């Protein structure tokens, strides 16, 4: 079965949206494997678009986790609430600590970006800053993974 270019492009974009968003919420949906797969299978002209689409969709998924973290105030009061308040005070007093943690996590995956995302919501780190720093870091991470197969001589079709 021969699929025309428009249908194929739409399929790649739709899968980038679906995998990107799902991987932002569900830890075992691995966007790193998917992006590396795109580096082997996707046509070269589509790769920049797919990189941006997958990254934005991923961060939209992470936004759901961030917003869930913001709802931590609704949890029962106790030692968890005290720890949250201490963490909020620490981040408020040192805003670059939060930005650096988000950036390093987004690029390297350490500490795990899943946990950093939820924690950013819990301590009420500014959402726009979280989103933009996370987007930039994830874009770098995914660009490296997208290009890696080509560097190793497995760049797929032109």
C-alpha positions as CSV (number, residue, x, y, z in Angstrom):
1,X,0.0,0.0,0.0
2,X,1.5,3.3,-1.1
3,X,0.8,6.3,1.2
4,X,1.0,9.8,-0.3
5,X,3.3,12.4,1.3
6,X,0.5,14.4,2.9
7,X,-1.0,11.4,4.7
8,X,2.4,10.3,5.8
9,X,3.2,13.7,7.1
10,X,-0.1,13.9,9.0
11,X,0.6,10.4,10.5
12,X,4.0,11.5,11.7
13,X,2.7,14.8,13.2
14,X,-0.3,13.0,14.9
15,X,2.0,10.4,16.4
16,X,4.4,13.1,17.6
17,X,1.5,14.8,19.4
18,X,0.1,11.6,20.9
19,X,3.4,10.2,22.1
20,X,4.7,13.6,23.2
21,X,1.6,14.3,25.3
22,X,1.2,10.8,26.7
23,X,4.9,10.7,27.7
24,X,4.5,13.9,29.6
25,X,2.0,12.2,31.9
26,X,2.7,8.5,31.8
27,X,6.2,7.6,32.9
28,X,6.5,4.4,31.0
29,X,5.7,6.0,27.6
30,X,9.3,6.8,26.6
31,X,9.6,9.8,24.4
32,X,13.4,9.4,24.2
33,X,13.0,6.1,22.4
34,X,10.3,7.6,20.1
35,X,12.4,10.6,19.2
36,X,15.4,8.4,18.5
37,X,13.2,6.3,16.3
38,X,12.2,9.4,14.4
39,X,15.9,10.0,13.8
40,X,16.0,6.8,11.9
41,X,12.6,6.7,10.1
42,X,11.3,10.2,9.6
43,X,12.2,12.0,6.4
44,X,14.9,14.6,7.0
45,X,12.7,17.6,6.0
46,X,10.1,16.7,8.6
47,X,12.4,16.2,11.5
48,X,12.6,19.8,12.7
49,X,8.8,20.1,12.7
50,X,8.4,16.7,14.5
51,X,11.0,17.8,17.1
52,X,9.1,20.9,17.9
53,X,5.6,19.2,17.8
54,X,6.8,16.3,20.1
55,X,8.5,18.7,22.5
56,X,5.5,21.1,22.8
57,X,3.1,18.2,23.2
58,X,5.4,16.7,25.9
59,X,5.4,19.9,27.8
60,X,1.7,20.2,27.5
61,X,1.5,16.8,29.2
62,X,3.9,17.9,31.8
63,X,1.6,20.9,32.4
64,X,-1.0,18.5,33.6
65,X,1.4,17.1,36.2
66,X,2.5,20.6,37.2
67,X,-1.2,21.6,37.8
68,X,-1.7,18.4,39.8
69,X,1.2,19.3,41.9
70,X,-0.3,22.7,42.6
71,X,-3.3,21.0,44.1
72,X,-1.1,19.6,46.9
73,X,-2.6,22.1,49.2
74,X,-5.7,19.9,49.3
75,X,-3.9,17.0,50.8
76,X,-4.3,16.4,54.6
77,X,-2.4,18.8,56.8
78,X,0.6,17.3,58.5
79,X,4.3,16.7,58.0
80,X,3.9,16.8,54.2
81,X,2.3,20.3,54.4
82,X,5.2,21.5,56.6
83,X,7.7,20.2,54.1
84,X,5.9,21.8,51.3
85,X,5.9,25.2,53.1
86,X,9.6,24.9,53.8
87,X,10.3,24.1,50.1
88,X,8.2,27.0,49.0
89,X,10.1,29.3,51.3
90,X,13.5,28.0,50.0
91,X,12.5,28.4,46.4
92,X,11.0,31.9,47.0
93,X,14.3,33.0,48.6
94,X,16.5,31.5,45.8
95,X,14.6,31.7,42.5
96,X,17.7,30.6,40.5
97,X,17.7,27.3,42.4
98,X,14.3,26.4,40.8
99,X,15.3,27.5,37.4
100,X,18.6,25.6,37.5
101,X,17.0,22.5,38.8
102,X,14.3,22.6,36.0
103,X,16.9,23.2,33.3
104,X,19.3,20.5,34.4
105,X,16.5,18.0,34.8
106,X,15.0,18.9,31.5
107,X,18.2,18.3,29.6
108,X,19.8,15.5,31.5
109,X,16.8,13.7,33.2
110,X,18.5,13.9,36.6
111,X,16.8,14.5,38.8
112,X,13.9,12.8,37.0
113,X,11.9,15.5,35.1
114,X,8.7,13.8,36.1
115,X,9.4,14.5,39.8
116,X,10.7,18.0,39.2
117,X,7.5,18.8,37.3
118,X,5.3,17.8,40.1
119,X,7.5,19.4,42.7
120,X,7.5,22.7,40.6
121,X,3.7,22.7,40.9
122,X,3.8,21.8,44.6
123,X,6.1,24.7,45.5
124,X,4.2,26.9,43.1
125,X,7.1,27.8,40.9
126,X,5.8,30.3,38.3
127,X,4.2,28.2,35.6
128,X,5.4,30.3,32.6
129,X,9.0,30.0,33.8
130,X,8.6,26.3,34.4
131,X,7.1,25.8,30.9
132,X,9.7,27.9,29.0
133,X,12.7,26.5,30.9
134,X,11.4,23.0,30.6
135,X,10.6,23.5,26.9
136,X,14.1,24.8,26.1
137,X,15.8,22.0,28.0
138,X,13.6,19.3,26.5
139,X,14.2,20.7,23.0
140,X,17.9,20.4,23.5
141,X,17.6,16.8,24.9
142,X,15.3,15.7,22.1
143,X,17.3,17.4,19.4
144,X,20.4,15.4,20.5
145,X,18.4,12.2,20.5
146,X,16.9,13.0,17.1
147,X,20.3,13.6,15.6
148,X,22.1,10.7,17.3
149,X,21.2,8.0,14.8
150,X,22.7,10.1,12.0
151,X,25.9,10.6,13.9
152,X,26.1,6.9,14.2
153,X,25.5,6.3,10.5
154,X,21.9,5.3,10.9
155,X,20.1,8.5,9.8
156,X,17.4,6.7,7.8
157,X,15.9,8.1,4.6
158,X,16.8,11.5,3.2
